[in-house]
Amino acid sequence: MADFSNPGPSSNNPDPGGHKANHDVNAQKYHTEGVPGFWRQVTDLLIAVAVIAFIIFLVLWIF
């Protein structure tokens, strides 16, 4: 899957193959983690959304 938010290595990068190597390592890590890695990301996202919602609730309740 393409990562459109990451433009890739810059033209002044001293190691042009470093970006691809980093991508390959991350892809292998995600491939080996499988479903548990996915659920960890989902629960992290839900926790972050809950914290943001709680902060918004506090701000609205105070003001």
C-alpha positions in Angstrom: 0.0 0.0 0.0 1.3 3.4 -0.9 1.9 6.0 1.8 0.7 9.2 0.3 1.4 11.3 3.4 5.2 10.5 3.1 6.8 12.2 0.1 9.8 9.9 0.3 13.5 10.7 0.6 14.6 14.3 -0.1 17.1 15.1 -2.8 19.8 15.9 -0.2 19.4 12.6 1.6 22.9 11.1 2.1 21.5 7.5 1.9 18.9 7.2 -0.9 18.4 3.5 -0.2 17.7 4.2 3.5 14.1 5.2 3.0 13.3 2.0 1.1 15.1 -0.1 3.7 13.2 1.5 6.5 9.9 0.9 4.6 10.8 -2.8 4.0 11.6 -3.3 7.7 8.3 -1.7 8.8 6.4 -3.8 6.2 8.0 -7.0 7.5 7.2 -6.0 11.1 3.5 -5.3 10.3 3.4 -8.6 8.3 4.7 -10.7 11.2 2.6 -9.0 13.9 -0.7 -9.7 12.0 -4.0 -9.4 13.7 -2.7 -8.6 17.2 -0.8 -5.6 15.8 -4.0 -4.5 14.2 -6.1 -4.7 17.4 -3.3 -2.9 19.3 -3.6 0.0 16.8 -7.4 0.0 17.0 -7.3 0.1 20.8 -4.7 2.8 20.8 -6.9 4.8 18.5 -10.0 4.3 20.7 -8.1 5.4 23.8 -6.9 8.5 22.0 -10.4 9.4 20.8 -11.8 8.8 24.3 -9.1 11.2 25.9 -9.9 13.9 23.3 -13.6 13.5 23.9 -13.1 13.8 27.6 -11.0 16.9 27.2 -13.7 18.5 25.0 -16.4 17.5 27.5 -14.4 19.2 30.3 -13.9 22.4 28.3 -17.6 22.5 27.4 -18.7 21.8 31.0 -16.4 24.4 32.5 -17.4 27.2 30.1 
